[in-house]
């Protein structure tokens, strides 16, 4: 088994995050903004990258997503996307999109960024959503 490698970037400033939201015309979820305030992107598990604020702007300029969908990362066979249209309604705004699929084919992962990130790390970067039962069975305070 390989050792897991994590490379965190330096924190994003409030100005960088405000500029990102302004350029994209969205308000990012608080849990994701907290991640950016602590680590402005990262690489992990030899192939997963969570983009920096600059990377998010750069990658989203070439995506053909409807307004409100924000590409935040990728891996060798797919992309991670936030649906900010759903983020103000609670869980269910993290999406996985295979590398060749359109946004209409995305899989909603029934989680916010915090839970998604926790589950991704706990599963060593594997597509946990393809094998997991409902997360409500594991997280006591899921609706608060």
PyMOL commands that place a pseudoatom at each C-alpha (Angstrom):
pseudoatom trace, name=CA, resn=UNK, resi=1, chain=A, elem=C, hetatm=0, pos=[0.000, 0.000, 0.000]
pseudoatom trace, name=CA, resn=UNK, resi=2, chain=A, elem=C, hetatm=0, pos=[1.239, 3.488, -0.862]
pseudoatom trace, name=CA, resn=UNK, resi=3, chain=A, elem=C, hetatm=0, pos=[1.557, 6.245, 1.704]
pseudoatom trace, name=CA, resn=UNK, resi=4, chain=A, elem=C, hetatm=0, pos=[-0.963, 9.024, 1.248]
pseudoatom trace, name=CA, resn=UNK, resi=5, chain=A, elem=C, hetatm=0, pos=[0.585, 12.316, 0.204]
pseudoatom trace, name=CA, resn=UNK, resi=6, chain=A, elem=C, hetatm=0, pos=[-1.009, 15.658, 1.065]
pseudoatom trace, name=CA, resn=UNK, resi=7, chain=A, elem=C, hetatm=0, pos=[0.302, 18.975, -0.226]
pseudoatom trace, name=CA, resn=UNK, resi=8, chain=A, elem=C, hetatm=0, pos=[-1.587, 21.950, 1.173]
pseudoatom trace, name=CA, resn=UNK, resi=9, chain=A, elem=C, hetatm=0, pos=[-1.315, 25.421, -0.327]
pseudoatom trace, name=CA, resn=UNK, resi=10, chain=A, elem=C, hetatm=0, pos=[-1.018, 28.605, 1.692]
pseudoatom trace, name=CA, resn=UNK, resi=11, chain=A, elem=C, hetatm=0, pos=[-4.329, 30.088, 2.909]
pseudoatom trace, name=CA, resn=UNK, resi=12, chain=A, elem=C, hetatm=0, pos=[-6.424, 32.328, 0.678]
pseudoatom trace, name=CA, resn=UNK, resi=13, chain=A, elem=C, hetatm=0, pos=[-7.025, 35.864, 1.869]
pseudoatom trace, name=CA, resn=UNK, resi=14, chain=A, elem=C, hetatm=0, pos=[-10.533, 37.251, 2.384]
pseudoatom trace, name=CA, resn=UNK, resi=15, chain=A, elem=C, hetatm=0, pos=[-9.882, 39.496, -0.626]
pseudoatom trace, name=CA, resn=UNK, resi=16, chain=A, elem=C, hetatm=0, pos=[-9.035, 36.494, -2.838]
pseudoatom trace, name=CA, resn=UNK, resi=17, chain=A, elem=C, hetatm=0, pos=[-12.233, 34.702, -1.828]
pseudoatom trace, name=CA, resn=UNK, resi=18, chain=A, elem=C, hetatm=0, pos=[-14.342, 37.841, -2.306]
pseudoatom trace, name=CA, resn=UNK, resi=19, chain=A, elem=C, hetatm=0, pos=[-12.793, 38.339, -5.756]
pseudoatom trace, name=CA, resn=UNK, resi=20, chain=A, elem=C, hetatm=0, pos=[-13.489, 34.702, -6.637]
pseudoatom trace, name=CA, resn=UNK, resi=21, chain=A, elem=C, hetatm=0, pos=[-17.146, 35.004, -5.660]
pseudoatom trace, name=CA, resn=UNK, resi=22, chain=A, elem=C, hetatm=0, pos=[-17.483, 38.287, -7.532]
pseudoatom trace, name=CA, resn=UNK, resi=23, chain=A, elem=C, hetatm=0, pos=[-15.866, 36.920, -10.725]
pseudoatom trace, name=CA, resn=UNK, resi=24, chain=A, elem=C, hetatm=0, pos=[-18.076, 33.809, -10.660]
pseudoatom trace, name=CA, resn=UNK, resi=25, chain=A, elem=C, hetatm=0, pos=[-21.188, 35.708, -9.579]
pseudoatom trace, name=CA, resn=UNK, resi=26, chain=A, elem=C, hetatm=0, pos=[-21.888, 33.289, -6.707]
pseudoatom trace, name=CA, resn=UNK, resi=27, chain=A, elem=C, hetatm=0, pos=[-21.756, 33.023, -2.938]
pseudoatom trace, name=CA, resn=UNK, resi=28, chain=A, elem=C, hetatm=0, pos=[-19.741, 29.957, -1.993]
pseudoatom trace, name=CA, resn=UNK, resi=29, chain=A, elem=C, hetatm=0, pos=[-20.855, 27.748, 0.923]
pseudoatom trace, name=CA, resn=UNK, resi=30, chain=A, elem=C, hetatm=0, pos=[-19.312, 28.653, 4.280]
pseudoatom trace, name=CA, resn=UNK, resi=31, chain=A, elem=C, hetatm=0, pos=[-17.686, 25.255, 4.847]
pseudoatom trace, name=CA, resn=UNK, resi=32, chain=A, elem=C, hetatm=0, pos=[-15.899, 25.508, 1.510]
pseudoatom trace, name=CA, resn=UNK, resi=33, chain=A, elem=C, hetatm=0, pos=[-14.815, 29.097, 2.164]
pseudoatom trace, name=CA, resn=UNK, resi=34, chain=A, elem=C, hetatm=0, pos=[-13.375, 27.952, 5.494]
pseudoatom trace, name=CA, resn=UNK, resi=35, chain=A, elem=C, hetatm=0, pos=[-11.317, 25.357, 3.630]
pseudoatom trace, name=CA, resn=UNK, resi=36, chain=A, elem=C, hetatm=0, pos=[-9.974, 28.069, 1.305]
pseudoatom trace, name=CA, resn=UNK, resi=37, chain=A, elem=C, hetatm=0, pos=[-9.168, 30.313, 4.291]
pseudoatom trace, name=CA, resn=UNK, resi=38, chain=A, elem=C, hetatm=0, pos=[-7.087, 27.454, 5.735]
pseudoatom trace, name=CA, resn=UNK, resi=39, chain=A, elem=C, hetatm=0, pos=[-5.722, 25.820, 2.573]
pseudoatom trace, name=CA, resn=UNK, resi=40, chain=A, elem=C, hetatm=0, pos=[-6.106, 27.575, -0.750]
pseudoatom trace, name=CA, resn=UNK, resi=41, chain=A, elem=C, hetatm=0, pos=[-6.313, 24.250, -2.538]
pseudoatom trace, name=CA, resn=UNK, resi=42, chain=A, elem=C, hetatm=0, pos=[-4.338, 21.054, -2.166]
pseudoatom trace, name=CA, resn=UNK, resi=43, chain=A, elem=C, hetatm=0, pos=[-3.180, 17.858, -3.822]
pseudoatom trace, name=CA, resn=UNK, resi=44, chain=A, elem=C, hetatm=0, pos=[-3.729, 14.442, -2.267]
pseudoatom trace, name=CA, resn=UNK, resi=45, chain=A, elem=C, hetatm=0, pos=[-3.674, 10.738, -2.962]
pseudoatom trace, name=CA, resn=UNK, resi=46, chain=A, elem=C, hetatm=0, pos=[-1.475, 11.070, -6.038]
pseudoatom trace, name=CA, resn=UNK, resi=47, chain=A, elem=C, hetatm=0, pos=[-4.037, 12.498, -8.402]
pseudoatom trace, name=CA, resn=UNK, resi=48, chain=A, elem=C, hetatm=0, pos=[-6.748, 14.470, -6.615]
pseudoatom trace, name=CA, resn=UNK, resi=49, chain=A, elem=C, hetatm=0, pos=[-6.426, 18.237, -6.785]
pseudoatom trace, name=CA, resn=UNK, resi=50, chain=A, elem=C, hetatm=0, pos=[-8.609, 20.768, -5.038]
pseudoatom trace, name=CA, resn=UNK, resi=51, chain=A, elem=C, hetatm=0, pos=[-8.065, 24.004, -6.899]
pseudoatom trace, name=CA, resn=UNK, resi=52, chain=A, elem=C, hetatm=0, pos=[-6.793, 27.313, -5.547]
pseudoatom trace, name=CA, resn=UNK, resi=53, chain=A, elem=C, hetatm=0, pos=[-8.871, 30.459, -6.020]
pseudoatom trace, name=CA, resn=UNK, resi=54, chain=A, elem=C, hetatm=0, pos=[-6.815, 31.229, -9.135]
pseudoatom trace, name=CA, resn=UNK, resi=55, chain=A, elem=C, hetatm=0, pos=[-7.261, 27.676, -10.417]
pseudoatom trace, name=CA, resn=UNK, resi=56, chain=A, elem=C, hetatm=0, pos=[-11.008, 27.818, -9.852]
pseudoatom trace, name=CA, resn=UNK, resi=57, chain=A, elem=C, hetatm=0, pos=[-11.250, 30.969, -11.961]
pseudoatom trace, name=CA, resn=UNK, resi=58, chain=A, elem=C, hetatm=0, pos=[-9.011, 29.515, -14.667]
pseudoatom trace, name=CA, resn=UNK, resi=59, chain=A, elem=C, hetatm=0, pos=[-10.772, 26.134, -14.899]
pseudoatom trace, name=CA, resn=UNK, resi=60, chain=A, elem=C, hetatm=0, pos=[-14.289, 27.565, -14.698]
pseudoatom trace, name=CA, resn=UNK, resi=61, chain=A, elem=C, hetatm=0, pos=[-13.597, 29.905, -17.618]
pseudoatom trace, name=CA, resn=UNK, resi=62, chain=A, elem=C, hetatm=0, pos=[-13.332, 26.871, -19.921]
pseudoatom trace, name=CA, resn=UNK, resi=63, chain=A, elem=C, hetatm=0, pos=[-16.189, 24.804, -18.429]
pseudoatom trace, name=CA, resn=UNK, resi=64, chain=A, elem=C, hetatm=0, pos=[-19.565, 24.936, -20.114]
pseudoatom trace, name=CA, resn=UNK, resi=65, chain=A, elem=C, hetatm=0, pos=[-21.578, 24.821, -16.885]
pseudoatom trace, name=CA, resn=UNK, resi=66, chain=A, elem=C, hetatm=0, pos=[-24.806, 26.703, -16.237]
pseudoatom trace, name=CA, resn=UNK, resi=67, chain=A, elem=C, hetatm=0, pos=[-24.591, 29.573, -13.726]
pseudoatom trace, name=CA, resn=UNK, resi=68, chain=A, elem=C, hetatm=0, pos=[-24.260, 28.337, -10.162]
pseudoatom trace, name=CA, resn=UNK, resi=69, chain=A, elem=C, hetatm=0, pos=[-22.072, 25.299, -10.830]
pseudoatom trace, name=CA, resn=UNK, resi=70, chain=A, elem=C, hetatm=0, pos=[-18.462, 25.749, -9.721]
pseudoatom trace, name=CA, resn=UNK, resi=71, chain=A, elem=C, hetatm=0, pos=[-15.678, 23.304, -10.532]
pseudoatom trace, name=CA, resn=UNK, resi=72, chain=A, elem=C, hetatm=0, pos=[-13.488, 23.077, -7.412]
pseudoatom trace, name=CA, resn=UNK, resi=73, chain=A, elem=C, hetatm=0, pos=[-11.284, 20.086, -8.170]
pseudoatom trace, name=CA, resn=UNK, resi=74, chain=A, elem=C, hetatm=0, pos=[-10.534, 17.054, -10.250]
pseudoatom trace, name=CA, resn=UNK, resi=75, chain=A, elem=C, hetatm=0, pos=[-8.883, 13.654, -10.327]
pseudoatom trace, name=CA, resn=UNK, resi=76, chain=A, elem=C, hetatm=0, pos=[-7.705, 11.362, -13.103]
pseudoatom trace, name=CA, resn=UNK, resi=77, chain=A, elem=C, hetatm=0, pos=[-11.218, 10.339, -14.164]
pseudoatom trace, name=CA, resn=UNK, resi=78, chain=A, elem=C, hetatm=0, pos=[-13.557, 13.054, -12.969]
pseudoatom trace, name=CA, resn=UNK, resi=79, chain=A, elem=C, hetatm=0, pos=[-14.337, 16.457, -11.538]
pseudoatom trace, name=CA, resn=UNK, resi=80, chain=A, elem=C, hetatm=0, pos=[-15.707, 17.805, -8.245]
pseudoatom trace, name=CA, resn=UNK, resi=81, chain=A, elem=C, hetatm=0, pos=[-18.356, 20.504, -8.504]
pseudoatom trace, name=CA, resn=UNK, resi=82, chain=A, elem=C, hetatm=0, pos=[-20.370, 22.654, -6.089]
pseudoatom trace, name=CA, resn=UNK, resi=83, chain=A, elem=C, hetatm=0, pos=[-23.963, 23.488, -6.982]
pseudoatom trace, name=CA, resn=UNK, resi=84, chain=A, elem=C, hetatm=0, pos=[-24.289, 26.851, -5.216]
pseudoatom trace, name=CA, resn=UNK, resi=85, chain=A, elem=C, hetatm=0, pos=[-27.978, 26.928, -6.166]
pseudoatom trace, name=CA, resn=UNK, resi=86, chain=A, elem=C, hetatm=0, pos=[-28.495, 24.116, -3.627]
pseudoatom trace, name=CA, resn=UNK, resi=87, chain=A, elem=C, hetatm=0, pos=[-25.868, 25.134, -1.075]
pseudoatom trace, name=CA, resn=UNK, resi=88, chain=A, elem=C, hetatm=0, pos=[-28.165, 27.562, 0.735]
pseudoatom trace, name=CA, resn=UNK, resi=89, chain=A, elem=C, hetatm=0, pos=[-30.666, 24.736, 1.231]
pseudoatom trace, name=CA, resn=UNK, resi=90, chain=A, elem=C, hetatm=0, pos=[-28.371, 22.442, 3.237]
pseudoatom trace, name=CA, resn=UNK, resi=91, chain=A, elem=C, hetatm=0, pos=[-26.858, 19.197, 2.076]
pseudoatom trace, name=CA, resn=UNK, resi=92, chain=A, elem=C, hetatm=0, pos=[-26.716, 17.823, -1.394]
pseudoatom trace, name=CA, resn=UNK, resi=93, chain=A, elem=C, hetatm=0, pos=[-24.647, 20.432, -3.205]
pseudoatom trace, name=CA, resn=UNK, resi=94, chain=A, elem=C, hetatm=0, pos=[-21.464, 18.438, -3.860]
pseudoatom trace, name=CA, resn=UNK, resi=95, chain=A, elem=C, hetatm=0, pos=[-21.385, 16.704, -7.238]
pseudoatom trace, name=CA, resn=UNK, resi=96, chain=A, elem=C, hetatm=0, pos=[-19.105, 14.272, -8.997]
pseudoatom trace, name=CA, resn=UNK, resi=97, chain=A, elem=C, hetatm=0, pos=[-18.838, 14.458, -12.744]
pseudoatom trace, name=CA, resn=UNK, resi=98, chain=A, elem=C, hetatm=0, pos=[-16.967, 11.878, -14.813]
pseudoatom trace, name=CA, resn=UNK, resi=99, chain=A, elem=C, hetatm=0, pos=[-14.319, 13.444, -17.006]
pseudoatom trace, name=CA, resn=UNK, resi=100, chain=A, elem=C, hetatm=0, pos=[-16.272, 13.123, -20.257]
pseudoatom trace, name=CA, resn=UNK, resi=101, chain=A, elem=C, hetatm=0, pos=[-19.794, 13.759, -18.951]
pseudoatom trace, name=CA, resn=UNK, resi=102, chain=A, elem=C, hetatm=0, pos=[-21.905, 16.888, -19.165]
pseudoatom trace, name=CA, resn=UNK, resi=103, chain=A, elem=C, hetatm=0, pos=[-23.188, 18.615, -16.023]
pseudoatom trace, name=CA, resn=UNK, resi=104, chain=A, elem=C, hetatm=0, pos=[-26.613, 17.022, -16.584]
pseudoatom trace, name=CA, resn=UNK, resi=105, chain=A, elem=C, hetatm=0, pos=[-24.973, 13.633, -15.932]
pseudoatom trace, name=CA, resn=UNK, resi=106, chain=A, elem=C, hetatm=0, pos=[-23.432, 14.659, -12.602]
pseudoatom trace, name=CA, resn=UNK, resi=107, chain=A, elem=C, hetatm=0, pos=[-24.005, 12.550, -9.502]
pseudoatom trace, name=CA, resn=UNK, resi=108, chain=A, elem=C, hetatm=0, pos=[-25.230, 14.473, -6.452]
pseudoatom trace, name=CA, resn=UNK, resi=109, chain=A, elem=C, hetatm=0, pos=[-23.289, 13.180, -3.462]
pseudoatom trace, name=CA, resn=UNK, resi=110, chain=A, elem=C, hetatm=0, pos=[-25.815, 14.015, -0.723]
pseudoatom trace, name=CA, resn=UNK, resi=111, chain=A, elem=C, hetatm=0, pos=[-23.269, 16.047, 1.221]
pseudoatom trace, name=CA, resn=UNK, resi=112, chain=A, elem=C, hetatm=0, pos=[-21.831, 19.438, 1.907]
pseudoatom trace, name=CA, resn=UNK, resi=113, chain=A, elem=C, hetatm=0, pos=[-18.118, 20.138, 1.378]
pseudoatom trace, name=CA, resn=UNK, resi=114, chain=A, elem=C, hetatm=0, pos=[-17.136, 19.279, 4.955]
pseudoatom trace, name=CA, resn=UNK, resi=115, chain=A, elem=C, hetatm=0, pos=[-18.733, 15.822, 4.909]
pseudoatom trace, name=CA, resn=UNK, resi=116, chain=A, elem=C, hetatm=0, pos=[-17.594, 15.146, 1.336]
pseudoatom trace, name=CA, resn=UNK, resi=117, chain=A, elem=C, hetatm=0, pos=[-13.990, 16.000, 2.220]
pseudoatom trace, name=CA, resn=UNK, resi=118, chain=A, elem=C, hetatm=0, pos=[-14.106, 13.883, 5.398]
pseudoatom trace, name=CA, resn=UNK, resi=119, chain=A, elem=C, hetatm=0, pos=[-15.506, 10.893, 3.508]
pseudoatom trace, name=CA, resn=UNK, resi=120, chain=A, elem=C, hetatm=0, pos=[-13.031, 11.308, 0.636]
pseudoatom trace, name=CA, resn=UNK, resi=121, chain=A, elem=C, hetatm=0, pos=[-10.056, 11.335, 3.010]
pseudoatom trace, name=CA, resn=UNK, resi=122, chain=A, elem=C, hetatm=0, pos=[-11.492, 8.445, 5.069]
pseudoatom trace, name=CA, resn=UNK, resi=123, chain=A, elem=C, hetatm=0, pos=[-11.820, 6.368, 1.897]
pseudoatom trace, name=CA, resn=UNK, resi=124, chain=A, elem=C, hetatm=0, pos=[-8.258, 7.196, 0.758]
pseudoatom trace, name=CA, resn=UNK, resi=125, chain=A, elem=C, hetatm=0, pos=[-9.556, 9.104, -2.247]
pseudoatom trace, name=CA, resn=UNK, resi=126, chain=A, elem=C, hetatm=0, pos=[-11.831, 6.315, -3.513]
pseudoatom trace, name=CA, resn=UNK, resi=127, chain=A, elem=C, hetatm=0, pos=[-15.289, 7.018, -4.926]
pseudoatom trace, name=CA, resn=UNK, resi=128, chain=A, elem=C, hetatm=0, pos=[-16.999, 6.273, -1.610]
pseudoatom trace, name=CA, resn=UNK, resi=129, chain=A, elem=C, hetatm=0, pos=[-20.381, 7.421, -2.963]
pseudoatom trace, name=CA, resn=UNK, resi=130, chain=A, elem=C, hetatm=0, pos=[-20.517, 4.390, -5.231]
pseudoatom trace, name=CA, resn=UNK, resi=131, chain=A, elem=C, hetatm=0, pos=[-20.587, 1.987, -2.278]
pseudoatom trace, name=CA, resn=UNK, resi=132, chain=A, elem=C, hetatm=0, pos=[-21.870, 3.878, 0.766]
pseudoatom trace, name=CA, resn=UNK, resi=133, chain=A, elem=C, hetatm=0, pos=[-25.282, 3.720, 2.410]
pseudoatom trace, name=CA, resn=UNK, resi=134, chain=A, elem=C, hetatm=0, pos=[-27.159, 6.933, 3.260]
pseudoatom trace, name=CA, resn=UNK, resi=135, chain=A, elem=C, hetatm=0, pos=[-24.992, 9.306, 5.314]
pseudoatom trace, name=CA, resn=UNK, resi=136, chain=A, elem=C, hetatm=0, pos=[-27.915, 10.024, 7.624]
pseudoatom trace, name=CA, resn=UNK, resi=137, chain=A, elem=C, hetatm=0, pos=[-27.194, 6.621, 9.173]
pseudoatom trace, name=CA, resn=UNK, resi=138, chain=A, elem=C, hetatm=0, pos=[-23.713, 7.774, 10.242]
pseudoatom trace, name=CA, resn=UNK, resi=139, chain=A, elem=C, hetatm=0, pos=[-24.014, 11.453, 11.150]
pseudoatom trace, name=CA, resn=UNK, resi=140, chain=A, elem=C, hetatm=0, pos=[-26.290, 12.167, 14.095]
pseudoatom trace, name=CA, resn=UNK, resi=141, chain=A, elem=C, hetatm=0, pos=[-26.793, 15.907, 13.543]
pseudoatom trace, name=CA, resn=UNK, resi=142, chain=A, elem=C, hetatm=0, pos=[-27.071, 15.869, 9.774]
pseudoatom trace, name=CA, resn=UNK, resi=143, chain=A, elem=C, hetatm=0, pos=[-30.084, 18.209, 9.567]
pseudoatom trace, name=CA, resn=UNK, resi=144, chain=A, elem=C, hetatm=0, pos=[-28.863, 20.898, 11.989]
for i in range(1, 144): cmd.bond("trace and resi %d" % i, "trace and resi %d" % (i + 1))
show_as sticks, trace
zoom trace
